[in-house]
Amino acid sequence: MSGFNWPGLMRVAISAGIRPSDFWALTPAEFEFLLGKTSAGQPLTRRRLDELASAYPDTSKEEANGPD
């Protein structure tokens, strides 16, 4: 289970007038902006970059799927 409420996130996007195909193309930062969770006008600080990296970690297919 991913921990994301995909149906809820889609409802937010669709109610904001975003088409499903555009929803799936959003970056995490863009979606946070849509949700109002941004410090618009502020430069990206190292602390904020670390927060985003923790919230949306990069994983390889092996890490995500586990060993064969």
PyMOL Python script that loads the backbone (N, CA, C, O; Angstrom):
from pymol import cmd

cmd.read_pdbstr("""\
ATOM      1  N   MET A   1       0.846  -1.183   0.000  1.00  0.00           N
ATOM      2  CA  MET A   1       0.000   0.000   0.000  1.00  0.00           C
ATOM      3  C   MET A   1       0.884   1.237   0.000  1.00  0.00           C
ATOM      4  O   MET A   1       1.877   1.289   0.726  1.00  0.00           O
ATOM      5  N   SER A   2       0.536   2.231  -0.804  1.00  0.00           N
ATOM      6  CA  SER A   2       1.412   3.375  -1.018  1.00  0.00           C
ATOM      7  C   SER A   2       1.325   4.443   0.057  1.00  0.00           C
ATOM      8  O   SER A   2       2.276   5.206   0.225  1.00  0.00           O
ATOM      9  N   GLY A   3       0.234   4.527   0.785  1.00  0.00           N
ATOM     10  CA  GLY A   3       0.088   5.578   1.772  1.00  0.00           C
ATOM     11  C   GLY A   3      -0.521   6.848   1.205  1.00  0.00           C
ATOM     12  O   GLY A   3      -0.855   7.762   1.958  1.00  0.00           O
ATOM     13  N   PHE A   4      -0.668   6.917  -0.099  1.00  0.00           N
ATOM     14  CA  PHE A   4      -1.290   8.082  -0.723  1.00  0.00           C
ATOM     15  C   PHE A   4      -2.776   7.832  -0.916  1.00  0.00           C
ATOM     16  O   PHE A   4      -3.191   6.722  -1.249  1.00  0.00           O
ATOM     17  N   ASN A   5      -3.557   8.854  -0.708  1.00  0.00           N
ATOM     18  CA  ASN A   5      -5.000   8.786  -0.950  1.00  0.00           C
ATOM     19  C   ASN A   5      -5.230   9.248  -2.391  1.00  0.00           C
ATOM     20  O   ASN A   5      -5.654  10.380  -2.627  1.00  0.00           O
ATOM     21  N   TRP A   6      -4.947   8.362  -3.351  1.00  0.00           N
ATOM     22  CA  TRP A   6      -5.051   8.742  -4.759  1.00  0.00           C
ATOM     23  C   TRP A   6      -6.443   9.240  -5.141  1.00  0.00           C
ATOM     24  O   TRP A   6      -6.539  10.253  -5.834  1.00  0.00           O
ATOM     25  N   PRO A   7      -7.532   8.578  -4.722  1.00  0.00           N
ATOM     26  CA  PRO A   7      -8.855   9.104  -5.078  1.00  0.00           C
ATOM     27  C   PRO A   7      -9.079  10.521  -4.537  1.00  0.00           C
ATOM     28  O   PRO A   7      -9.635  11.372  -5.231  1.00  0.00           O
ATOM     29  N   GLY A   8      -8.648  10.768  -3.304  1.00  0.00           N
ATOM     30  CA  GLY A   8      -8.798  12.104  -2.718  1.00  0.00           C
ATOM     31  C   GLY A   8      -7.968  13.146  -3.450  1.00  0.00           C
ATOM     32  O   GLY A   8      -8.424  14.265  -3.686  1.00  0.00           O
ATOM     33  N   LEU A   9      -6.737  12.765  -3.810  1.00  0.00           N
ATOM     34  CA  LEU A   9      -5.879  13.692  -4.549  1.00  0.00           C
ATOM     35  C   LEU A   9      -6.463  13.995  -5.924  1.00  0.00           C
ATOM     36  O   LEU A   9      -6.420  15.135  -6.386  1.00  0.00           O
ATOM     37  N   MET A  10      -7.009  12.968  -6.575  1.00  0.00           N
ATOM     38  CA  MET A  10      -7.648  13.188  -7.883  1.00  0.00           C
ATOM     39  C   MET A  10      -8.853  14.110  -7.751  1.00  0.00           C
ATOM     40  O   MET A  10      -9.068  14.970  -8.605  1.00  0.00           O
ATOM     41  N   ARG A  11      -9.644  13.942  -6.687  1.00  0.00           N
ATOM     42  CA  ARG A  11     -10.807  14.825  -6.488  1.00  0.00           C
ATOM     43  C   ARG A  11     -10.370  16.277  -6.345  1.00  0.00           C
ATOM     44  O   ARG A  11     -10.991  17.178  -6.910  1.00  0.00           O
ATOM     45  N   VAL A  12      -9.301  16.500  -5.590  1.00  0.00           N
ATOM     46  CA  VAL A  12      -8.780  17.862  -5.428  1.00  0.00           C
ATOM     47  C   VAL A  12      -8.377  18.424  -6.782  1.00  0.00           C
ATOM     48  O   VAL A  12      -8.729  19.554  -7.120  1.00  0.00           O
ATOM     49  N   ALA A  13      -7.649  17.645  -7.547  1.00  0.00           N
ATOM     50  CA  ALA A  13      -7.173  18.114  -8.851  1.00  0.00           C
ATOM     51  C   ALA A  13      -8.327  18.381  -9.804  1.00  0.00           C
ATOM     52  O   ALA A  13      -8.367  19.422 -10.460  1.00  0.00           O
ATOM     53  N   ILE A  14      -9.261  17.451  -9.883  1.00  0.00           N
ATOM     54  CA  ILE A  14     -10.388  17.619 -10.809  1.00  0.00           C
ATOM     55  C   ILE A  14     -11.253  18.803 -10.392  1.00  0.00           C
ATOM     56  O   ILE A  14     -11.743  19.546 -11.242  1.00  0.00           O
ATOM     57  N   SER A  15     -11.444  18.980  -9.079  1.00  0.00           N
ATOM     58  CA  SER A  15     -12.243  20.126  -8.630  1.00  0.00           C
ATOM     59  C   SER A  15     -11.533  21.446  -8.917  1.00  0.00           C
ATOM     60  O   SER A  15     -12.173  22.496  -8.989  1.00  0.00           O
ATOM     61  N   ALA A  16     -10.206  21.393  -9.079  1.00  0.00           N
ATOM     62  CA  ALA A  16      -9.449  22.584  -9.440  1.00  0.00           C
ATOM     63  C   ALA A  16      -9.392  22.771 -10.955  1.00  0.00           C
ATOM     64  O   ALA A  16      -8.752  23.702 -11.445  1.00  0.00           O
ATOM     65  N   GLY A  17     -10.067  21.877 -11.702  1.00  0.00           N
ATOM     66  CA  GLY A  17     -10.115  22.004 -13.158  1.00  0.00           C
ATOM     67  C   GLY A  17      -8.957  21.339 -13.884  1.00  0.00           C
ATOM     68  O   GLY A  17      -8.723  21.610 -15.062  1.00  0.00           O
ATOM     69  N   ILE A  18      -8.234  20.474 -13.192  1.00  0.00           N
ATOM     70  CA  ILE A  18      -7.101  19.794 -13.810  1.00  0.00           C
ATOM     71  C   ILE A  18      -7.567  18.467 -14.399  1.00  0.00           C
ATOM     72  O   ILE A  18      -8.210  17.668 -13.719  1.00  0.00           O
ATOM     73  N   ARG A  19      -7.238  18.242 -15.665  1.00  0.00           N
ATOM     74  CA  ARG A  19      -7.593  16.990 -16.334  1.00  0.00           C
ATOM     75  C   ARG A  19      -6.760  15.849 -15.753  1.00  0.00           C
ATOM     76  O   ARG A  19      -5.633  16.069 -15.309  1.00  0.00           O
ATOM     77  N   PRO A  20      -7.305  14.633 -15.753  1.00  0.00           N
ATOM     78  CA  PRO A  20      -6.545  13.496 -15.209  1.00  0.00           C
ATOM     79  C   PRO A  20      -5.159  13.343 -15.826  1.00  0.00           C
ATOM     80  O   PRO A  20      -4.199  13.064 -15.108  1.00  0.00           O
ATOM     81  N   SER A  21      -5.034  13.517 -17.133  1.00  0.00           N
ATOM     82  CA  SER A  21      -3.712  13.372 -17.759  1.00  0.00           C
ATOM     83  C   SER A  21      -2.734  14.430 -17.244  1.00  0.00           C
ATOM     84  O   SER A  21      -1.543  14.157 -17.096  1.00  0.00           O
ATOM     85  N   ASP A  22      -3.232  15.623 -16.975  1.00  0.00           N
ATOM     86  CA  ASP A  22      -2.370  16.670 -16.423  1.00  0.00           C
ATOM     87  C   ASP A  22      -2.029  16.387 -14.963  1.00  0.00           C
ATOM     88  O   ASP A  22      -0.926  16.691 -14.508  1.00  0.00           O
ATOM     89  N   PHE A  23      -2.985  15.799 -14.226  1.00  0.00           N
ATOM     90  CA  PHE A  23      -2.729  15.422 -12.834  1.00  0.00           C
ATOM     91  C   PHE A  23      -1.528  14.494 -12.751  1.00  0.00           C
ATOM     92  O   PHE A  23      -0.638  14.697 -11.926  1.00  0.00           O
ATOM     93  N   TRP A  24      -1.501  13.470 -13.608  1.00  0.00           N
ATOM     94  CA  TRP A  24      -0.420  12.493 -13.546  1.00  0.00           C
ATOM     95  C   TRP A  24       0.908  13.080 -13.997  1.00  0.00           C
ATOM     96  O   TRP A  24       1.960  12.501 -13.724  1.00  0.00           O
ATOM     97  N   ALA A  25       0.881  14.215 -14.682  1.00  0.00           N
ATOM     98  CA  ALA A  25       2.118  14.863 -15.123  1.00  0.00           C
ATOM     99  C   ALA A  25       2.655  15.861 -14.096  1.00  0.00           C
ATOM    100  O   ALA A  25       3.764  16.369 -14.262  1.00  0.00           O
ATOM    101  N   LEU A  26       1.885  16.154 -13.032  1.00  0.00           N
ATOM    102  CA  LEU A  26       2.329  17.110 -12.009  1.00  0.00           C
ATOM    103  C   LEU A  26       3.533  16.578 -11.239  1.00  0.00           C
ATOM    104  O   LEU A  26       3.631  15.383 -10.960  1.00  0.00           O
ATOM    105  N   THR A  27       4.438  17.478 -10.905  1.00  0.00           N
ATOM    106  CA  THR A  27       5.530  17.109 -10.002  1.00  0.00           C
ATOM    107  C   THR A  27       5.009  17.226  -8.571  1.00  0.00           C
ATOM    108  O   THR A  27       3.995  17.886  -8.344  1.00  0.00           O
ATOM    109  N   PRO A  28       5.674  16.604  -7.609  1.00  0.00           N
ATOM    110  CA  PRO A  28       5.244  16.762  -6.214  1.00  0.00           C
ATOM    111  C   PRO A  28       5.192  18.228  -5.779  1.00  0.00           C
ATOM    112  O   PRO A  28       4.275  18.626  -5.061  1.00  0.00           O
ATOM    113  N   ALA A  29       6.161  19.027  -6.204  1.00  0.00           N
ATOM    114  CA  ALA A  29       6.168  20.448  -5.844  1.00  0.00           C
ATOM    115  C   ALA A  29       4.966  21.177  -6.444  1.00  0.00           C
ATOM    116  O   ALA A  29       4.366  22.030  -5.791  1.00  0.00           O
ATOM    117  N   GLU A  30       4.616  20.841  -7.687  1.00  0.00           N
ATOM    118  CA  GLU A  30       3.457  21.470  -8.317  1.00  0.00           C
ATOM    119  C   GLU A  30       2.172  21.085  -7.603  1.00  0.00           C
ATOM    120  O   GLU A  30       1.278  21.916  -7.449  1.00  0.00           O
ATOM    121  N   PHE A  31       2.068  19.823  -7.162  1.00  0.00           N
ATOM    122  CA  PHE A  31       0.859  19.408  -6.466  1.00  0.00           C
ATOM    123  C   PHE A  31       0.774  20.072  -5.099  1.00  0.00           C
ATOM    124  O   PHE A  31      -0.313  20.461  -4.673  1.00  0.00           O
ATOM    125  N   GLU A  32       1.899  20.208  -4.405  1.00  0.00           N
ATOM    126  CA  GLU A  32       1.894  20.922  -3.126  1.00  0.00           C
ATOM    127  C   GLU A  32       1.450  22.366  -3.339  1.00  0.00           C
ATOM    128  O   GLU A  32       0.717  22.917  -2.518  1.00  0.00           O
ATOM    129  N   PHE A  33       1.886  22.975  -4.428  1.00  0.00           N
ATOM    130  CA  PHE A  33       1.453  24.338  -4.742  1.00  0.00           C
ATOM    131  C   PHE A  33      -0.055  24.376  -4.927  1.00  0.00           C
ATOM    132  O   PHE A  33      -0.722  25.278  -4.421  1.00  0.00           O
ATOM    133  N   LEU A  34      -0.600  23.393  -5.654  1.00  0.00           N
ATOM    134  CA  LEU A  34      -2.040  23.297  -5.868  1.00  0.00           C
ATOM    135  C   LEU A  34      -2.779  23.191  -4.534  1.00  0.00           C
ATOM    136  O   LEU A  34      -3.854  23.766  -4.368  1.00  0.00           O
ATOM    137  N   LEU A  35      -2.200  22.455  -3.587  1.00  0.00           N
ATOM    138  CA  LEU A  35      -2.812  22.280  -2.274  1.00  0.00           C
ATOM    139  C   LEU A  35      -2.589  23.480  -1.354  1.00  0.00           C
ATOM    140  O   LEU A  35      -3.132  23.529  -0.250  1.00  0.00           O
ATOM    141  N   GLY A  36      -1.791  24.443  -1.809  1.00  0.00           N
ATOM    142  CA  GLY A  36      -1.515  25.613  -0.984  1.00  0.00           C
ATOM    143  C   GLY A  36      -0.396  25.386   0.016  1.00  0.00           C
ATOM    144  O   GLY A  36      -0.219  26.180   0.940  1.00  0.00           O
ATOM    145  N   LYS A  37       0.358  24.316  -0.159  1.00  0.00           N
ATOM    146  CA  LYS A  37       1.446  23.997   0.763  1.00  0.00           C
ATOM    147  C   LYS A  37       2.770  24.474   0.188  1.00  0.00           C
ATOM    148  O   LYS A  37       3.678  23.675  -0.040  1.00  0.00           O
ATOM    149  N   THR A  38       2.879  25.750  -0.042  1.00  0.00           N
ATOM    150  CA  THR A  38       4.107  26.262  -0.628  1.00  0.00           C
ATOM    151  C   THR A  38       4.479  27.588  -0.008  1.00  0.00           C
ATOM    152  O   THR A  38       3.643  28.291   0.560  1.00  0.00           O
ATOM    153  N   SER A  39       5.709  27.904  -0.125  1.00  0.00           N
ATOM    154  CA  SER A  39       6.170  29.216   0.284  1.00  0.00           C
ATOM    155  C   SER A  39       6.444  30.003  -0.997  1.00  0.00           C
ATOM    156  O   SER A  39       7.588  30.351  -1.293  1.00  0.00           O
ATOM    157  N   ALA A  40       5.384  30.276  -1.747  1.00  0.00           N
ATOM    158  CA  ALA A  40       5.500  30.953  -3.040  1.00  0.00           C
ATOM    159  C   ALA A  40       6.289  32.240  -2.884  1.00  0.00           C
ATOM    160  O   ALA A  40       6.116  32.984  -1.919  1.00  0.00           O
ATOM    161  N   GLY A  41       7.142  32.483  -3.834  1.00  0.00           N
ATOM    162  CA  GLY A  41       7.955  33.687  -3.812  1.00  0.00           C
ATOM    163  C   GLY A  41       9.240  33.505  -3.018  1.00  0.00           C
ATOM    164  O   GLY A  41      10.115  34.371  -3.057  1.00  0.00           O
ATOM    165  N   GLN A  42       9.367  32.409  -2.309  1.00  0.00           N
ATOM    166  CA  GLN A  42      10.562  32.131  -1.525  1.00  0.00           C
ATOM    167  C   GLN A  42      11.516  31.280  -2.368  1.00  0.00           C
ATOM    168  O   GLN A  42      11.066  30.400  -3.102  1.00  0.00           O
ATOM    169  N   PRO A  43      12.812  31.528  -2.273  1.00  0.00           N
ATOM    170  CA  PRO A  43      13.748  30.660  -2.981  1.00  0.00           C
ATOM    171  C   PRO A  43      13.786  29.276  -2.319  1.00  0.00           C
ATOM    172  O   PRO A  43      13.509  29.135  -1.128  1.00  0.00           O
ATOM    173  N   LEU A  44      14.129  28.280  -3.103  1.00  0.00           N
ATOM    174  CA  LEU A  44      14.248  26.924  -2.580  1.00  0.00           C
ATOM    175  C   LEU A  44      15.506  26.846  -1.730  1.00  0.00           C
ATOM    176  O   LEU A  44      16.617  27.025  -2.229  1.00  0.00           O
ATOM    177  N   THR A  45      15.325  26.579  -0.455  1.00  0.00           N
ATOM    178  CA  THR A  45      16.464  26.464   0.456  1.00  0.00           C
ATOM    179  C   THR A  45      16.909  25.009   0.547  1.00  0.00           C
ATOM    180  O   THR A  45      16.185  24.102   0.138  1.00  0.00           O
ATOM    181  N   ARG A  46      18.083  24.800   1.076  1.00  0.00           N
ATOM    182  CA  ARG A  46      18.581  23.439   1.256  1.00  0.00           C
ATOM    183  C   ARG A  46      17.658  22.657   2.188  1.00  0.00           C
ATOM    184  O   ARG A  46      17.397  21.474   1.969  1.00  0.00           O
ATOM    185  N   ARG A  47      17.165  23.331   3.231  1.00  0.00           N
ATOM    186  CA  ARG A  47      16.257  22.670   4.173  1.00  0.00           C
ATOM    187  C   ARG A  47      14.988  22.211   3.459  1.00  0.00           C
ATOM    188  O   ARG A  47      14.528  21.088   3.666  1.00  0.00           O
ATOM    189  N   ARG A  48      14.418  23.085   2.614  1.00  0.00           N
ATOM    190  CA  ARG A  48      13.191  22.729   1.890  1.00  0.00           C
ATOM    191  C   ARG A  48      13.464  21.605   0.901  1.00  0.00           C
ATOM    192  O   ARG A  48      12.632  20.714   0.730  1.00  0.00           O
ATOM    193  N   LEU A  49      14.627  21.639   0.245  1.00  0.00           N
ATOM    194  CA  LEU A  49      14.998  20.569  -0.676  1.00  0.00           C
ATOM    195  C   LEU A  49      15.099  19.247   0.079  1.00  0.00           C
ATOM    196  O   LEU A  49      14.628  18.218  -0.406  1.00  0.00           O
ATOM    197  N   ASP A  50      15.709  19.269   1.260  1.00  0.00           N
ATOM    198  CA  ASP A  50      15.799  18.058   2.081  1.00  0.00           C
ATOM    199  C   ASP A  50      14.418  17.563   2.492  1.00  0.00           C
ATOM    200  O   ASP A  50      14.177  16.356   2.513  1.00  0.00           O
ATOM    201  N   GLU A  51      13.500  18.488   2.823  1.00  0.00           N
ATOM    202  CA  GLU A  51      12.134  18.104   3.180  1.00  0.00           C
ATOM    203  C   GLU A  51      11.446  17.414   2.004  1.00  0.00           C
ATOM    204  O   GLU A  51      10.798  16.382   2.179  1.00  0.00           O
ATOM    205  N   LEU A  52      11.586  17.982   0.810  1.00  0.00           N
ATOM    206  CA  LEU A  52      10.981  17.386  -0.383  1.00  0.00           C
ATOM    207  C   LEU A  52      11.610  16.024  -0.690  1.00  0.00           C
ATOM    208  O   LEU A  52      10.909  15.082  -1.061  1.00  0.00           O
ATOM    209  N   ALA A  53      12.936  15.924  -0.534  1.00  0.00           N
ATOM    210  CA  ALA A  53      13.615  14.655  -0.790  1.00  0.00           C
ATOM    211  C   ALA A  53      13.152  13.586   0.197  1.00  0.00           C
ATOM    212  O   ALA A  53      13.028  12.417  -0.166  1.00  0.00           O
ATOM    213  N   SER A  54      12.897  13.981   1.437  1.00  0.00           N
ATOM    214  CA  SER A  54      12.395  13.018   2.430  1.00  0.00           C
ATOM    215  C   SER A  54      10.962  12.612   2.126  1.00  0.00           C
ATOM    216  O   SER A  54      10.597  11.447   2.282  1.00  0.00           O
ATOM    217  N   ALA A  55      10.150  13.568   1.695  1.00  0.00           N
ATOM    218  CA  ALA A  55       8.746  13.287   1.399  1.00  0.00           C
ATOM    219  C   ALA A  55       8.588  12.459   0.124  1.00  0.00           C
ATOM    220  O   ALA A  55       7.659  11.660   0.013  1.00  0.00           O
ATOM    221  N   TYR A  56       9.490  12.648  -0.836  1.00  0.00           N
ATOM    222  CA  TYR A  56       9.397  11.974  -2.134  1.00  0.00           C
ATOM    223  C   TYR A  56      10.751  11.364  -2.497  1.00  0.00           C
ATOM    224  O   TYR A  56      11.409  11.833  -3.425  1.00  0.00           O
ATOM    225  N   PRO A  57      11.174  10.315  -1.769  1.00  0.00           N
ATOM    226  CA  PRO A  57      12.504   9.752  -2.015  1.00  0.00           C
ATOM    227  C   PRO A  57      12.591   9.063  -3.375  1.00  0.00           C
ATOM    228  O   PRO A  57      11.630   8.460  -3.853  1.00  0.00           O
ATOM    229  N   ASP A  58      13.759   9.171  -3.975  1.00  0.00           N
ATOM    230  CA  ASP A  58      14.036   8.443  -5.211  1.00  0.00           C
ATOM    231  C   ASP A  58      14.399   7.021  -4.829  1.00  0.00           C
ATOM    232  O   ASP A  58      15.207   6.800  -3.927  1.00  0.00           O
ATOM    233  N   THR A  59      13.804   6.060  -5.511  1.00  0.00           N
ATOM    234  CA  THR A  59      14.157   4.668  -5.278  1.00  0.00           C
ATOM    235  C   THR A  59      14.295   3.974  -6.623  1.00  0.00           C
ATOM    236  O   THR A  59      13.603   4.297  -7.589  1.00  0.00           O
ATOM    237  N   SER A  60      15.198   3.022  -6.657  1.00  0.00           N
ATOM    238  CA  SER A  60      15.340   2.230  -7.877  1.00  0.00           C
ATOM    239  C   SER A  60      14.267   1.155  -7.876  1.00  0.00           C
ATOM    240  O   SER A  60      13.620   0.914  -6.856  1.00  0.00           O
ATOM    241  N   LYS A  61      14.083   0.521  -9.000  1.00  0.00           N
ATOM    242  CA  LYS A  61      13.082  -0.557  -9.081  1.00  0.00           C
ATOM    243  C   LYS A  61      13.426  -1.666  -8.089  1.00  0.00           C
ATOM    244  O   LYS A  61      12.535  -2.249  -7.470  1.00  0.00           O
ATOM    245  N   GLU A  62      14.729  -1.956  -7.937  1.00  0.00           N
ATOM    246  CA  GLU A  62      15.139  -3.013  -7.009  1.00  0.00           C
ATOM    247  C   GLU A  62      14.766  -2.632  -5.583  1.00  0.00           C
ATOM    248  O   GLU A  62      14.268  -3.469  -4.829  1.00  0.00           O
ATOM    249  N   GLU A  63      15.001  -1.377  -5.204  1.00  0.00           N
ATOM    250  CA  GLU A  63      14.682  -0.932  -3.851  1.00  0.00           C
ATOM    251  C   GLU A  63      13.177  -0.949  -3.618  1.00  0.00           C
ATOM    252  O   GLU A  63      12.716  -1.335  -2.543  1.00  0.00           O
ATOM    253  N   ALA A  64      12.417  -0.535  -4.615  1.00  0.00           N
ATOM    254  CA  ALA A  64      10.967  -0.462  -4.476  1.00  0.00           C
ATOM    255  C   ALA A  64      10.333  -1.849  -4.444  1.00  0.00           C
ATOM    256  O   ALA A  64       9.362  -2.067  -3.720  1.00  0.00           O
ATOM    257  N   ASN A  65      10.874  -2.792  -5.223  1.00  0.00           N
ATOM    258  CA  ASN A  65      10.274  -4.120  -5.339  1.00  0.00           C
ATOM    259  C   ASN A  65      10.922  -5.150  -4.417  1.00  0.00           C
ATOM    260  O   ASN A  65      10.363  -6.229  -4.221  1.00  0.00           O
ATOM    261  N   GLY A  66      12.057  -4.849  -3.863  1.00  0.00           N
ATOM    262  CA  GLY A  66      12.756  -5.807  -3.028  1.00  0.00           C
ATOM    263  C   GLY A  66      13.574  -6.773  -3.868  1.00  0.00           C
ATOM    264  O   GLY A  66      13.517  -6.740  -5.097  1.00  0.00           O
ATOM    265  N   PRO A  67      14.322  -7.619  -3.213  1.00  0.00           N
ATOM    266  CA  PRO A  67      15.165  -8.572  -3.973  1.00  0.00           C
ATOM    267  C   PRO A  67      14.317  -9.616  -4.689  1.00  0.00           C
ATOM    268  O   PRO A  67      13.196  -9.928  -4.288  1.00  0.00           O
ATOM    269  N   ASP A  68      14.899 -10.142  -5.767  1.00  0.00           N
ATOM    270  CA  ASP A  68      14.193 -11.186  -6.549  1.00  0.00           C
ATOM    271  C   ASP A  68      14.112 -12.471  -5.808  1.00  0.00           C
ATOM    272  O   ASP A  68      13.555 -13.444  -6.318  1.00  0.00           O
TER     273      ASP A  68
END
""", "prot")
cmd.dss("prot")
cmd.show_as("cartoon", "prot")
cmd.util.cbc("prot")
cmd.orient("prot")
